[in-house]
Each structure stands twice: as C-alpha cells, then as structure tokens.
Amino acid sequence: MAPPRNRRPGFSRRAQYGLFIGYMGLIGGGLVGAVLLLLSTFNPPAFAPLRGVVAEITTPIASGFHWVRRGLGGIPQGIGSYFNVHGENARLKKQLADNALSVSRAQTLDQENRRLREMVKLRDVTTDAIVAARLVNSSSSSTRRYATLNAGSWQGVKRGQPVRDPSGLVGQVIETSPNSARVLLVVDPESIVPVRRTRDGLPAIASGRGDGLIDIRSASVATMGFRPGDVFVTSGTGGVFSPNIPVARVVRTQGDIAIAQPAVNPDALDFALVQQTFLPEPVATPTPSPSPSPTAAQPRSAP
C-alpha cells in the first residue's frame, strides 16, 4: 500500500503547536542574526557590549571543553609516560643496588689494603718477624678457639712462636705442618699470657674464657683493683711474647677479676704476623761422652 501524500500533522494540536513554535524560533533566530549582523557592520561600538556578554557566557563552556579535550588527548601520553617512568625506576633501582655492591666491595678492599699496609709497616720495624700469613679459618662456635695459618715449617714457623697483627696479640703456634700451622688464640681457655697494666705496670695474667673475652687476674701479692678501660700489654715474662704487644682492654670487673675485650678479633682478620720468641730457646749442652778407661797392657805371647 502506497504511503499517503498528505504529510500534515493532522488534527493533533500538540504537533501543530510544536511545528508552529519551531517555525517561529527559526524565523526569530534568523531575524536576530540579521539584526546583529547589521549592528556589527554599521555600528560596531554598540555591538561590543553584546559581544562581551556572549563571550562571558561561552568562555567557561569553551574552557571546560578545552580541558576535557586536552585531558583525553593526554591519556595515551600519560600511559606511555607511566610505563617509561616504571621502567626507568626499575633501571635506577638496579643501578643503585649495583653501586651499593661496588661501594661495599671498595670498602672491603680499602680495609684489607689498610691492614696490609699496617702489616708491612709492622714487619719493616720488627726485627723478629718470621712470615706474614693468611688466617684461613678460626673456630668461633666452640669453646676451644683455634685458627689456621697458611704457612708452616717450610716457611720457618715453629711451635711456640707468637702470632700478632698491628692491633695486638692473636695467639701462639701450637702445631706445625709443612705448609700450615695451628694457632691457639688468646681467647681460648688454655691460653695464658703474662701481661702488665700500661698505667702503672701492674703484673697480671690474661687467660681466655672461651666466649670471646679474656679474664685478667693480678699476679701481685697486694690486692690491686681493676677499672674499666685499663689496657694490658704483654710483659715479656716467660720469654715467649715480646713486651708491649696490646692484649686486652677491661670492659667490666667481677670481684678480683677483670673481664676484658681482646685487642684483636680473630674472626675479622685476614693476615697475621708470626714472630720469633722473645728469648731464644736454650741450646742443649752436649753431654760429654765418658773417656775409655786405660787397660793394662797385655804381655805378648812368645812365638
């Protein structure tokens, strides 16, 4: 069925009124536009206030649309920047970690070089040095405290020789093999070192406790009190340890006994110096062999 040719809105008053208002708005808008065009052409000063009012109304709206458009346009760039910043942040974190590791290695090398320089200086001024050797291990988890040197009898190390570093006494050699030696540390309970107090020369005995500390007992008949901070060095008594090697510093007192911190922490050592004993070992005097007793001459038998 063909559509009717009559396209009028019919008898609906609402449709008719809407169509009428639309036509009137279109005609009115055209007339207002024509008036504004004529006014702007023939009398621009009179048109300026109206143009300002329109600008005041439309400027916030245009600014809002511009902000929205700029925000939408910056979304891809923001996403790209986020991933770029994330990658750059990860790279910088890795670089910081690498730099921290390099700084730690440099600090370790600097400490080792400083110890080596002090060791070389000590060896240059010490006339009784035997060999500078590396402490390859030490027993820190046992009550018995030993360390191992990577030098032995082939390098001139002998049983009983003291072992030290620039900071103080480490211990004493108790066993040797061709290329290694076992050292009894000063913190071992079997270690006994004659010492003296630096401020007044008080003689004392330093013995290990097995827990990383040292007991100091006075060797004098008179009762002499200890004070925290007292420093004890080797006295040379006994002829094993050279005098004036730092041994320990008192940290607290317990009755007539002072508990001291050793001058050297063996667990933190890399190298140590083996020295000759303070007094040379006594040379054994050879026992004279008995002279043969003269025997009476036997008479010769006749042929």
C-alpha positions in Angstrom: 0.0 0.0 0.0 1.4 3.4 -1.0 2.0 6.0 1.7 -0.4 8.9 1.8 0.7 12.0 0.1 -0.7 14.2 2.9 2.1 14.7 5.4 0.4 17.3 7.6 0.4 16.7 11.3 -3.3 16.0 11.2 -5.6 17.1 13.9 -3.1 16.8 16.8 -2.9 20.2 18.4 0.3 19.4 20.2 2.1 18.5 17.0 0.7 21.6 15.3 1.9 23.8 18.2 5.3 22.3 18.1 5.6 22.8 14.4 4.5 26.4 14.8 6.9 27.1 17.6 9.7 25.6 15.6 8.9 27.8 12.6 8.7 30.9 14.8 12.0 30.1 16.5 13.7 29.6 13.2 12.3 32.9 11.9 13.1 34.7 15.1 16.7 33.4 15.2 17.1 34.5 11.6 15.8 38.0 12.4 18.0 38.3 15.5 21.0 37.2 13.5 20.3 39.6 10.7 19.9 42.5 13.3 23.2 41.5 14.9 24.9 41.3 11.6 23.6 44.8 10.6 24.5 46.2 14.0 28.1 44.8 13.9 28.5 46.1 10.4 27.1 49.7 10.7 27.6 50.3 14.5 30.4 48.2 15.9 30.7 50.2 19.2 27.1 49.4 20.0 27.7 45.7 19.2 30.7 45.4 21.6 28.8 45.1 24.9 26.6 42.3 23.5 29.7 40.5 22.1 31.3 40.8 25.6 28.2 39.3 27.3 28.2 36.4 24.8 32.0 35.9 25.4 31.4 35.9 29.2 28.8 33.1 28.8 30.7 31.0 26.3 34.2 31.3 27.6 33.7 29.0 30.7 32.0 26.4 28.5 34.8 26.6 25.9 37.4 26.3 28.6 35.7 23.2 30.0 35.5 21.6 26.6 39.2 22.5 26.0 40.2 20.9 29.4 38.3 17.8 28.5 39.8 17.6 25.1 43.3 18.2 26.4 42.8 15.5 29.1 41.5 13.0 26.6 44.3 13.8 24.3 46.9 13.3 27.0 45.7 9.9 28.1 47.9 8.0 25.6 50.9 10.1 26.5 50.2 9.6 30.2 50.0 5.8 29.8 53.3 5.8 27.8 54.9 8.1 30.4 53.8 5.7 33.2 55.4 2.7 31.6 58.5 4.7 30.7 58.8 6.0 34.3 58.2 2.5 35.7 61.0 1.1 33.5 63.3 4.0 34.4 62.5 3.5 38.1 63.4 -0.2 37.9 66.6 0.6 36.0 67.6 3.2 38.6 66.9 0.8 41.4 69.1 -1.8 39.8 71.8 0.8 39.3 71.6 1.8 42.9 71.9 -1.8 44.0 74.9 -2.3 41.8 76.5 0.9 43.1 75.9 -0.2 46.7 77.6 -3.5 45.9 80.5 -1.7 44.3 80.8 0.6 47.3 80.7 -2.4 49.7 83.5 -4.1 47.7 85.5 -1.0 47.6 85.2 -0.5 51.4 86.2 -4.1 51.9 89.3 -3.7 49.7 90.2 -0.5 51.4 90.0 -2.2 54.8 92.1 -5.1 53.6 94.7 -2.7 52.0 94.9 -0.7 55.2 95.5 -3.8 57.2 98.2 -5.0 54.7 99.9 -1.6 54.8 99.9 -1.7 58.6 101.3 -5.3 58.4 104.0 -4.2 56.0 104.9 -1.3 58.3 105.0 -3.6 61.3 107.1 -6.1 59.5 109.6 -3.4 58.4 110.1 -2.1 62.0 110.1 -5.6 63.6 113.4 -7.5 63.5 112.0 -10.8 64.7 109.3 -11.3 62.0 109.2 -14.8 60.5 106.5 -14.7 58.0 103.2 -12.9 57.3 100.5 -15.5 56.6 96.8 -15.6 56.0 94.4 -16.8 58.7 92.3 -19.2 56.6 89.8 -20.1 59.4 89.1 -19.8 63.1 86.7 -21.7 65.4 84.2 -19.2 66.6 81.3 -21.5 67.6 83.3 -23.7 70.0 84.6 -23.1 73.5 88.0 -24.1 72.1 89.4 -21.3 70.0 91.9 -22.1 67.3 92.9 -20.6 64.0 94.9 -22.0 61.0 97.7 -20.2 59.2 98.6 -21.0 55.6 102.3 -21.1 56.5 104.2 -23.9 58.2 107.6 -25.4 58.9 108.8 -24.9 55.4 108.3 -21.1 55.9 110.2 -21.1 59.2 107.2 -21.4 61.6 107.8 -23.3 64.8 105.8 -24.4 67.7 105.6 -21.8 70.5 106.1 -18.7 68.3 103.7 -15.8 68.9 101.2 -14.6 66.3 100.1 -11.0 66.1 98.8 -8.3 63.9 99.3 -4.5 64.1 96.4 -4.2 66.6 97.7 -6.7 69.1 98.3 -10.3 70.1 96.4 -13.0 68.2 97.8 -16.2 69.8 100.6 -18.8 69.8 101.6 -21.5 67.4 100.9 -25.0 68.9 101.2 -27.3 65.9 103.0 -27.0 62.6 103.0 -28.9 59.3 104.9 -28.2 56.1 102.5 -25.5 54.8 100.1 -24.8 57.7 100.2 -24.1 61.4 97.6 -24.3 64.2 97.3 -21.3 66.4 95.9 -21.2 70.0 94.0 -17.9 70.2 94.3 -15.7 73.3 90.6 -16.1 74.0 91.0 -19.9 74.4 90.7 -21.2 78.0 94.1 -22.9 77.7 95.8 -19.6 76.7 97.8 -18.0 79.4 99.7 -14.7 78.7 101.8 -12.7 81.2 100.7 -9.1 80.9 101.1 -5.7 82.6 98.9 -2.7 83.0 100.0 0.2 81.0 99.2 3.0 83.5 101.2 1.6 86.4 103.0 -1.6 85.3 100.9 -3.9 87.4 101.8 -7.5 86.5 98.8 -9.8 85.7 97.8 -13.0 83.9 95.5 -13.0 80.9 93.6 -16.2 80.2 90.8 -16.9 77.8 87.2 -17.5 78.7 86.1 -19.4 75.6 83.3 -16.9 74.9 85.4 -14.3 73.1 86.5 -12.4 76.2 89.6 -12.6 78.5 90.0 -12.9 82.3 92.6 -10.7 83.9 94.0 -11.7 87.3 96.6 -9.8 89.2 99.9 -11.5 89.6 100.9 -9.3 92.5 100.6 -10.3 96.1 98.9 -7.0 97.0 95.3 -6.7 96.0 95.0 -4.2 93.2 91.7 -3.1 91.9 90.9 -3.0 88.2 89.0 -0.3 86.4 87.0 -0.4 83.1 89.3 1.0 80.4 92.5 -0.4 81.8 94.8 -1.6 79.0 97.1 -4.6 79.3 100.1 -5.4 77.1 102.5 -8.3 77.1 105.2 -8.0 79.8 107.8 -10.3 78.3 107.8 -12.6 81.3 108.4 -16.2 80.3 110.4 -15.3 77.2 107.7 -16.2 74.7 105.9 -12.9 73.9 107.8 -9.7 73.1 106.9 -6.8 75.5 104.3 -4.1 74.8 102.1 -6.1 72.5 98.4 -5.0 73.1 96.4 -7.8 74.6 93.1 -6.6 76.1 91.1 -3.7 77.5 89.0 -4.1 80.6 85.2 -3.8 80.0 83.9 -4.7 83.5 85.1 -6.0 86.8 83.9 -9.0 88.7 85.5 -9.1 92.2 89.2 -9.5 91.9 88.9 -10.5 88.2 88.6 -8.1 85.3 86.8 -9.2 82.2 88.4 -7.7 79.1 87.9 -7.4 75.4 90.7 -8.7 73.3 92.7 -6.2 71.3 92.2 -8.3 68.2 89.1 -10.0 66.8 90.4 -13.2 65.1 87.2 -13.6 63.1 87.8 -10.3 61.4 91.5 -10.9 60.5 92.9 -11.6 57.0 96.6 -11.7 57.7 98.8 -12.2 60.8 102.5 -12.0 61.5 104.4 -14.8 63.0 107.3 -13.7 65.2 110.3 -15.3 66.9 110.0 -15.9 70.6 111.2 -13.1 72.7 114.1 -15.0 74.2 115.9 -17.6 72.1 115.4 -21.2 73.0 118.2 -22.5 75.2 120.7 -24.6 73.4 121.1 -28.0 74.8 124.6 -28.6 76.2 126.0 -31.7 74.7 126.7 -34.4 77.3 130.4 -35.3 77.3 131.0 -38.9 76.4 132.9 -40.9 79.0 136.5 -41.4 78.2 137.7 -45.0 77.9 139.4 -46.3 81.0 143.0 -47.3 80.5 143.6 -51.0 80.4 146.7 -52.8 81.4 149.0 -53.8 78.6 148.7 -57.5 77.9 152.0 -59.3 77.6 152.8 -60.6 74.2 152.9 -64.3 73.8 156.1 -65.8 72.7 156.2 -67.1 69.2 
